[in-house]
Amino acid sequence: MTPPQPRKGPQPHRKGKSPTVPGARRASVGGRDRSGAPVGSKPVARSPREPAKDVHDPDGVRLQKVLAQAGVASRRASEDLIEAGRVQVDGTTVRELGVRIDPKKAVVHVDGVRLQLDTSLIYLALNKPPGVVTTMSDPEGRPCVGDILSQRPTAHEERLFHVGRLDTATEGLLILTNDGDLAHHLTHPSHEVPKTYLVEVAGPVAKDLGKKLRAGVELEDGPVKVDSFRMVDSRPGKALLEVTLHEGRNHIVRRMMAEVGYPVLQLCRTEIGPVRMGGLRSGRTRAIHGEELSRLFEAAGL
């Protein structure tokens, strides 16, 4: 199944423009107020009942250097971000430039967006081909996700696992990582991370199908409804639909479509939260990093 053309994502920042955190604006370098913060910056309120936590690690790396290495901004612009109160370490706003942290342990947010600083953690998007089992190994010898990953040059050093599943006949997007915290949050129902699918069914389809799916369909294990629905293509005898839902139950799309009278002919997952498969070829992987990874953390509630 050929997915639609990928949507245009955020354009890379040109040299000299910083910071690169989504929605962030570079702090003014000109005047400063009496507190030393750049003019125009908004102070971050802190409850007097909750004293600031000590995040300083004398053996760590300077915070502005960590931000610069993460690609947030230049070191000087990162200092402006810190002084403006736009950087949090382990939930505490940091304004001092001398603070040192351990990048592998500290949780750092800039303007509320989490940064990934631990280089030992890996995040991949995989376009799973149809006929491949979503397991890292298969006792029956069937082709599996582990076989695809074994072709990576560093496979012997990685302990990756898949986040969620796709049934054997379904193709499309899987997230692979060694970050157990992110995997737990992505699969936990409380975070309701949306997933988008291309669904091929026998056509033509009823005009009220989208309305019916949005209203909800009753299944044996409870109701399900889509968050969005659109007709992608229609040709004699077949129709290509796009549905988005945040359900994670087994075979949920296939069961839902069968219940409304349109059994699935082909199924492809194209998006998980902010991660899009785009033009990724079947059986190939790509890294998830930068703004895309930060948005994935946000979707997972991290």
C-alpha positions as CSV (number, residue, x, y, z in Angstrom):
1,M,0.0,0.0,0.0
2,T,1.5,3.4,-1.0
3,P,1.0,6.0,1.7
4,P,0.2,9.6,0.8
5,Q,3.0,12.1,0.3
6,P,4.5,13.1,3.6
7,R,3.4,16.4,5.0
8,K,5.9,19.2,5.1
9,G,7.6,19.1,8.5
10,P,9.5,21.9,10.3
11,Q,12.3,23.4,8.2
12,P,15.8,23.1,9.5
13,H,17.1,26.2,11.2
14,R,19.7,28.2,9.3
15,K,23.0,29.0,10.7
16,G,22.9,31.9,13.2
17,K,19.2,31.4,14.1
18,S,18.7,30.1,17.6
19,P,17.4,28.6,19.7
20,T,15.9,25.6,17.8
21,V,13.5,24.5,20.5
22,P,9.9,24.4,19.0
23,G,8.1,27.7,19.7
24,A,11.1,29.2,21.4
25,R,12.3,32.7,20.9
26,R,15.9,33.8,21.5
27,A,16.2,35.8,24.6
28,S,17.1,39.5,24.2
29,V,20.8,40.0,24.6
30,G,20.5,43.7,25.1
31,G,19.1,45.2,28.3
32,R,18.6,43.3,31.5
33,D,16.3,44.0,34.4
34,R,17.4,44.3,38.1
35,S,17.3,40.5,38.6
36,G,19.8,40.1,35.7
37,A,17.3,38.4,33.4
38,P,16.9,39.7,29.8
39,V,14.4,42.4,29.4
40,G,11.0,41.0,28.3
41,S,11.6,37.5,29.7
42,K,8.8,36.1,31.9
43,P,9.8,35.1,35.4
44,V,8.9,31.6,36.4
45,A,6.8,31.5,39.5
46,R,7.9,29.2,42.3
47,S,5.8,28.3,45.3
48,P,7.4,29.6,48.5
49,R,6.3,26.3,50.2
50,E,8.5,24.3,47.8
51,P,12.2,25.1,48.1
52,A,14.3,24.7,45.0
53,K,15.8,21.3,44.6
54,D,19.6,21.2,44.3
55,V,20.3,19.9,40.8
56,H,24.0,20.8,40.8
57,D,26.4,17.9,40.1
58,P,30.0,19.0,40.7
59,D,31.3,16.2,38.5
60,G,28.8,16.9,35.7
61,V,28.9,19.1,32.6
62,R,28.0,22.8,32.5
63,L,24.3,23.1,31.6
64,Q,24.9,25.6,28.7
65,K,27.4,23.2,27.2
66,V,24.8,20.4,27.4
67,L,22.2,22.5,25.7
68,A,24.6,23.5,22.9
69,Q,25.7,19.9,22.3
70,A,22.0,18.9,22.1
71,G,21.6,21.4,19.3
72,V,19.2,23.7,21.2
73,A,21.3,26.8,20.5
74,S,24.8,28.2,20.6
75,R,26.5,28.2,24.0
76,R,25.9,31.9,24.3
77,A,22.3,31.7,23.3
78,S,21.9,28.8,25.7
79,E,23.1,31.0,28.5
80,D,20.4,33.5,27.6
81,L,17.8,30.8,27.8
82,I,19.0,29.7,31.3
83,E,19.1,33.3,32.6
84,A,15.6,33.9,31.2
85,G,14.3,31.0,33.3
86,R,13.3,28.9,30.3
87,V,15.3,25.8,31.3
88,Q,14.3,23.2,33.9
89,V,16.4,20.4,35.3
90,D,14.5,17.6,37.0
91,G,11.5,19.9,37.4
92,T,13.4,22.8,38.8
93,T,14.0,26.1,36.9
94,V,17.7,26.9,36.7
95,R,19.0,30.5,36.2
96,E,22.6,30.1,37.3
97,L,25.2,29.6,34.6
98,G,27.6,27.6,36.8
99,V,25.2,24.6,37.2
100,R,26.6,21.3,36.2
101,I,24.5,18.2,35.4
102,D,24.9,14.6,34.5
103,P,23.3,14.3,30.9
104,K,22.6,10.6,31.4
105,K,20.6,11.1,34.5
106,A,19.1,14.6,34.4
107,V,15.8,15.4,32.8
108,V,16.0,18.7,31.0
109,H,13.2,20.8,29.5
110,V,13.5,24.0,27.5
111,D,10.3,25.9,27.2
112,G,8.5,22.8,28.4
113,V,10.0,20.6,25.7
114,R,12.0,17.7,26.9
115,L,15.5,17.1,25.5
116,Q,17.1,13.7,25.0
117,L,20.7,13.9,26.3
118,D,21.6,10.2,26.9
119,T,23.3,9.1,23.7
120,S,23.1,5.4,24.7
121,L,19.3,5.6,24.1
122,I,18.1,4.7,20.6
123,Y,14.9,5.6,18.8
124,L,14.0,4.2,15.4
125,A,11.0,4.3,13.1
126,L,10.5,1.1,11.1
127,N,8.3,0.5,8.1
128,K,7.3,-3.1,8.8
129,P,6.6,-5.1,5.7
130,P,3.5,-7.3,5.5
131,G,4.2,-10.9,6.4
132,V,6.7,-10.0,9.1
133,V,5.9,-10.9,12.7
134,T,6.2,-8.2,15.3
135,T,8.6,-10.1,17.6
136,M,12.4,-9.8,18.1
137,S,12.7,-13.6,17.4
138,D,10.3,-16.3,16.2
139,P,10.5,-19.9,17.3
140,E,8.7,-21.0,14.2
141,G,11.3,-19.4,11.9
142,R,9.0,-16.9,10.4
143,P,10.4,-13.5,9.3
144,C,10.3,-11.1,12.2
145,V,11.3,-7.6,13.2
146,G,14.4,-8.9,14.9
147,D,15.6,-10.2,11.5
148,I,15.4,-6.6,10.1
149,L,17.3,-5.1,13.0
150,S,20.0,-7.8,12.8
151,Q,21.1,-6.1,9.6
152,R,22.2,-3.0,11.4
153,P,25.9,-2.6,11.8
154,T,25.6,-2.0,15.6
155,A,22.9,-4.7,16.2
156,H,25.1,-6.8,18.5
157,E,25.5,-3.8,20.8
158,E,21.8,-2.8,20.9
159,R,18.9,-4.3,22.9
160,L,16.0,-2.8,21.1
161,F,12.4,-3.7,21.4
162,H,9.2,-2.7,19.6
163,V,6.7,-0.3,21.1
164,G,3.2,-1.9,20.6
165,R,2.5,-4.3,17.8
166,L,1.2,-4.7,14.3
167,D,-0.4,-8.0,13.2
168,T,1.5,-10.0,10.6
169,A,-0.7,-8.9,7.7
170,T,-0.5,-5.2,8.6
171,E,2.3,-3.1,7.3
172,G,3.6,0.3,8.4
173,L,5.1,2.3,11.2
174,L,6.6,0.7,14.3
175,I,8.7,2.5,16.9
176,L,11.8,0.7,18.2
177,T,13.8,1.8,21.2
178,N,15.8,0.7,24.3
179,D,14.1,3.5,26.4
180,G,11.7,1.6,28.6
181,D,10.2,4.7,30.2
182,L,9.1,6.1,26.8
183,A,7.8,2.7,25.7
184,H,5.7,2.4,28.8
185,H,4.2,5.9,28.4
186,L,3.5,5.4,24.7
187,T,1.5,2.2,25.3
188,H,-0.3,3.3,28.5
189,P,-3.9,4.1,27.7
190,S,-4.0,7.2,29.9
191,H,-1.8,9.1,27.4
192,E,-4.0,8.3,24.4
193,V,-1.3,8.7,21.7
194,P,-3.2,8.8,18.3
195,K,-2.3,6.4,15.5
196,T,-3.2,6.9,11.9
197,Y,-3.9,4.1,9.4
198,L,-4.6,3.8,5.7
199,V,-7.4,1.3,5.2
200,E,-8.3,-0.3,1.9
201,V,-11.8,-1.8,1.7
202,A,-14.2,-2.9,-1.0
203,G,-16.1,0.1,-2.4
204,P,-18.1,2.1,-2.8
205,V,-18.6,3.1,0.8
206,A,-21.6,4.7,2.3
207,K,-21.6,8.5,2.6
208,D,-22.3,8.3,6.3
209,L,-19.5,5.9,7.1
210,G,-17.3,8.6,8.6
211,K,-20.1,9.9,10.8
212,K,-20.8,6.3,12.0
213,L,-17.2,5.7,12.9
214,R,-16.8,9.0,14.7
215,A,-20.0,8.3,16.7
216,G,-18.7,5.0,17.9
217,V,-19.0,1.3,17.1
218,E,-19.9,-1.3,19.7
219,L,-17.5,-4.3,19.8
220,E,-17.6,-7.4,22.1
221,D,-14.9,-5.8,24.4
222,G,-16.4,-2.3,24.4
223,P,-17.1,0.6,22.1
224,V,-14.5,2.2,19.8
225,K,-14.6,5.4,17.8
226,V,-12.2,7.2,15.5
227,D,-10.8,10.6,16.2
228,S,-10.8,11.5,12.5
229,F,-11.9,10.0,9.1
230,R,-11.3,11.0,5.5
231,M,-11.7,9.4,2.1
232,V,-8.3,9.3,0.4
233,D,-9.2,7.6,-2.9
234,S,-12.1,5.9,-4.5
235,R,-12.1,3.7,-7.6
236,P,-14.4,1.0,-9.0
237,G,-14.6,-1.8,-6.4
238,K,-12.2,-0.3,-3.9
239,A,-11.9,2.7,-1.5
240,L,-8.9,4.0,0.4
241,L,-9.7,5.5,3.8
242,E,-7.6,7.3,6.5
243,V,-8.6,6.8,10.1
244,T,-7.0,8.1,13.3
245,L,-7.7,6.6,16.7
246,H,-6.0,6.3,20.0
247,E,-7.1,2.8,20.8
248,G,-4.5,0.1,21.3
249,R,-6.6,-3.1,21.5
250,N,-5.7,-6.0,19.3
251,H,-6.9,-5.9,15.7
252,I,-9.0,-2.9,16.6
253,V,-9.1,-1.3,13.1
254,R,-9.9,-4.6,11.4
255,R,-12.6,-5.5,14.0
256,M,-14.1,-2.0,13.8
257,M,-14.3,-2.0,10.0
258,A,-15.7,-5.5,9.9
259,E,-18.4,-4.5,12.3
260,V,-19.6,-1.7,10.0
261,G,-19.7,-3.9,7.0
262,Y,-16.3,-3.1,5.4
263,P,-13.7,-5.8,6.1
264,V,-10.2,-4.7,5.6
265,L,-8.4,-5.7,2.4
266,Q,-5.1,-4.0,3.2
267,L,-4.0,-2.0,6.3
268,C,-1.0,0.3,6.8
269,R,-0.1,2.4,9.9
270,T,1.4,5.7,8.8
271,E,1.6,7.8,12.0
272,I,2.2,7.3,15.7
273,G,1.7,10.6,17.5
274,P,4.0,13.1,15.8
275,V,6.1,10.4,14.1
276,R,5.2,9.9,10.5
277,M,6.4,7.2,8.2
278,G,6.6,9.5,5.2
279,G,8.7,8.1,2.4
280,L,10.4,5.5,4.5
281,R,10.7,2.4,2.3
282,S,9.4,-1.0,3.4
283,G,11.8,-2.9,5.6
284,R,13.9,0.2,6.3
285,T,14.5,2.1,9.5
286,R,15.4,5.7,10.3
287,A,16.4,7.6,13.4
288,I,13.9,9.6,15.4
289,H,15.7,12.6,16.9
290,G,15.6,16.4,17.4
291,E,12.2,18.1,17.4
292,E,10.4,15.0,16.3
293,L,11.7,13.1,19.4
294,S,10.9,16.0,21.7
295,R,7.3,16.1,20.4
296,L,7.1,12.3,20.9
297,F,8.1,12.8,24.5
298,E,5.5,15.4,24.9
299,A,2.8,13.2,23.4
300,A,3.8,10.5,25.8
301,G,3.5,12.8,28.8
302,L,7.3,13.0,29.5
